[in-house]
Amino acid sequence: MTSDVNFGQATGKQTLKATWAGADLELSRKTSFTGPDGTERTNATTQKLSLSGDGKVLTAAIHSEGGRGGPTDSTLVFNKQ
């Protein structure tokens, strides 16, 4: 899905995508816009979600690029209580 987005004084396009990779759900978002100084900027985030076999642990592996400070990788673990 692609849509127009507004960032204050800047406008751009955002693309969202969801795909299955085996038992994992992969969510991706790519945003492109022209900054106030006229430069083209792109941000991208990919989240890979996986559920443990017993359904009690959800793991989210997140990769982001294009933000301040360079690429980042994070892993979040959620335990069902």
C-alpha positions in Angstrom: 0.0 0.0 0.0 1.4 3.4 -0.9 0.0 6.7 0.4 0.9 10.4 0.5 2.2 11.7 3.9 2.8 15.1 5.4 5.8 16.0 7.7 5.1 19.6 8.7 6.5 21.5 5.7 7.5 18.4 3.8 5.4 15.9 1.9 6.3 12.5 0.6 5.2 8.9 -0.1 5.0 6.0 2.3 4.9 2.4 1.3 3.7 -0.4 3.7 4.1 -4.1 3.0 3.2 -7.3 4.9 4.5 -10.7 3.8 4.8 -14.2 5.3 8.3 -15.7 5.3 7.5 -19.2 6.5 6.0 -18.9 10.0 7.3 -15.3 10.4 5.4 -12.1 9.5 7.5 -9.4 7.9 6.3 -5.8 8.0 8.1 -3.2 6.1 7.7 0.6 5.8 9.6 2.9 3.4 9.1 6.6 3.5 10.6 9.1 1.0 10.2 12.8 1.1 11.9 16.0 0.1 13.2 18.0 3.1 12.8 21.8 3.5 16.4 22.2 2.1 15.4 20.3 -1.1 17.2 17.1 -0.4 15.5 13.7 -1.0 15.4 11.6 2.2 14.4 8.0 2.7 13.7 6.1 5.9 13.0 2.3 6.0 12.0 -0.1 8.8 11.6 -3.8 8.6 10.0 -5.8 11.5 10.2 -9.6 11.5 7.7 -11.1 14.0 7.9 -14.7 15.1 5.8 -16.6 17.7 7.3 -19.5 19.7 5.9 -22.9 19.1 3.9 -22.9 22.4 2.5 -19.4 21.6 3.9 -17.8 24.7 6.8 -15.7 23.3 6.6 -13.1 20.5 9.9 -11.9 19.2 10.2 -8.8 17.0 13.5 -8.2 15.1 13.6 -4.6 13.9 16.0 -3.1 11.4 15.8 0.7 10.6 17.8 2.8 8.1 17.9 6.4 7.1 17.3 8.0 10.4 19.7 10.1 12.4 22.7 8.1 13.6 22.7 5.5 10.9 21.2 2.0 10.7 19.9 0.3 13.9 18.9 -3.2 14.9 16.8 -4.1 17.9 15.2 -7.2 19.2 12.1 -7.1 21.4 10.8 -10.1 23.3 7.3 -10.3 24.7 6.3 -13.0 27.1 2.7 -14.0 27.6 1.6 -13.9 31.2 
